[in-house]
Amino acid sequence: MLRSLWKLQWKQFAARMKKGNGKKTSGGWLAFLMLFFVVCMEILMFVGFAELVPLCEMGLTWLYFAMAGTVALALSMLGSVFMTQAQLYDAKDNERLLSMPIPPKYILLTRIAMLFTTTAGYTLAVLLPAFGIYAFSYGASATMIIGWLFTFVALSLISQSVCCALGWVLHKLLSRLRNKAVVSLLYMVIFMAVYWYFYANVNSFLSGLVMQGTQIAGAMKYVWPLYAIGMACGGSLLHTLLVTLLSAAIALFTLWRLSASFISSVRTSGAKAGAKHKSGKASAKQRMPVLSVAHKEQRKFFTSPAYLMNFGFGLVVIPVLPIAAAIFRGKLMQMISLMGFRPEWIALGIFGVMAFCIATSCATAPSVSLEGKNLWVLRTMPISGKTVLLGKLLMVCRL
């Protein structure tokens, strides 16, 4: 039974990856995109850890690996938390599987096992470059290889356990919100802001870590788990055993808590979805045909995460840019003075940025193509094609 559920989960995962946003993607193109993403990530990791490897010359090998473990935990949790929430609690086949004579713990185990492979991939993408650079520079003993392997598994377990806990919190939070697409857009905006801030300051950040390595090491010794992770990767078998036992305890406790609340969470989610569906039907209003189409388009825009993130990102950036320019005015003026821009060029640049944000938020063409198989619903209504297009245009002009 477990094997059948495992195969079913991977078939559904492969089908979702190929289908994407309603359009089937070839396996070769999907493999190329994944390979490109992995190569870009690994280049970034190799460059970053090459800047941190001088810590080992200062006798702070454990700090070097502790930082690698911290980055691995952060990346794996950031990349897997929303996927964990969607696969565990918001999967469409949850209720169907629970209605079958299948123990709920089997369903939970197969879903977590599939999610664990994704989390382990993120963890490996960080730990492998860190260990590879260290081994190339200083060599690696057998105890270091053993410690690194056990630490890799332990960090993957801890990260997946935290993702399961955060996924439960997100499930409870999103179940109380009416619009999940807006939350997804805010998450993407915050992620992009943090990413670009880190990217712009990565050189000074890494240099500061190396220069202040002794002070950081003294502070991190008080954070015992991180210290133990660094010592385990450095070849300490005692810390390897302790980290392994800690991760196993966290994983078992998380699994026990999830198995106790899984069924009730799924039932609560289904009940709330039904209640929202009923309330949505009761709130219908009479409008002019053009306004009705515009309202329908606006509701589709703000309730579809993929639609909103792809064509609503510029709408968020437009009001954020002036605030960011006011906050970072000193750095911005310094950069402009170094580049020797003339005042009229600066005005032209501001206009160009705003025009670019507006151009990337044009939702008229996708609003037509997204009708797809539902186009017949509009065609059966007593309205003309001109009215439909005017309604779609009105929605975009509002935005």
Phi, psi and omega in degrees: 000317179298320180295320180294317177296321179298314178297320180297317180298317182289327176294318179293321179296316179296322180294319178295321180295320181285324183283321180063231182266052176092354180243130183287133181250138180291152181296323179295316179294321178296319178295322178296317180297317180295318179296319178298318179296317181295317181297315179298318180295318182292324176299316179297319180292318180297318180294317182294314182285336173295330176284334183268346185297337174300343176301327181293327177291338179272007182079021182244048179299320180297325178292322177301312181285331176296320176294322177297318178295322178296316178296321179296316178297315182296315182293316182293322178290319179295323183276343188244348188293317180289325177294321178296316180297319181289320184283327183277315191249331185251014178295140185290336183261014180299308183294325179294317179292323180290336178282348179271162179285059180241127177301133181303329181294331177293317178299315181296317182296317181292322179293315180293324179297319178292318178294327180296324178297322177293315179297319178296326177296316176297317181296317180295326180296339178262313186289327182295312176298322180298314180289323180296317179294319179295316180296323179291326184276321188233354184084168182219132178272173180295320180294327177292321178295317178297313179298321180295317181296314179293324178293322177301313179294319182296315179295324177296319178295315180296316180297316179293325177295316178295321178297321178296318179294314178293326176297321176295318178296317178297321179299315179293322181290311183291333179292341178266352180262146181277332186233102180281336182294322179295321177297318178297321179294317179297321177299317180294320179296315179296319179299315181294322179295316179295319181297312182290327176295316179294320181296321182287335184244018186295321182294312179293327180294312180293321178297321177295323178297317181291317182293326183253031184299320182295315180295319179295320180297320178296324179284322184286343177295337178281345174264087192301317181303318179293321177297318180294323178297315179296319179292323179296315177293335179281355175111006179280111182292328178296313179291329175298315178296317181294318179295320179297315179295320179297315180294320179296319179296317179296318181295317180294319178296317179297317179297320179296317180291321179294318180297332180281335185245000187295310184296314181296324180293319179293318180294320178297320179297316179294321180294318180291325178297318178295320179295320179295322180296318180293318180295327178294323179292325185284347186262021181289143180228157177274130180221167172294153183306314181295318179293325178295316178295318179298321178294320178297317179295320180295320179294321177295320183296316185271001178243000178250110183302315182295317179297314184291319182289326182281327186237004176245359182296318180296329179294332176277324182293324184302310177284340182282325184302313178298323178294316179296322179295325179289322181290315183258038185297320182299311179295323182294316179294324177296318179295320180294320180293324179291325180280345178072035179288140172278155184303319181292332176291324178296316178298320178294322179295319178297316178299319181295320179296315179296319179296322178296317179298319179292319181295323180281356178253014180287112186253010183291310182297311178294332178294331175284314185288334181288347176300315174049236183288348179268006181298328182296335179295314177292324183290334179277350180278153182280055177226153182274163176297327178298320179296320179298313181293323177295322177295319178294319179295322180297321179298316181293322178295325175298315180297000000 
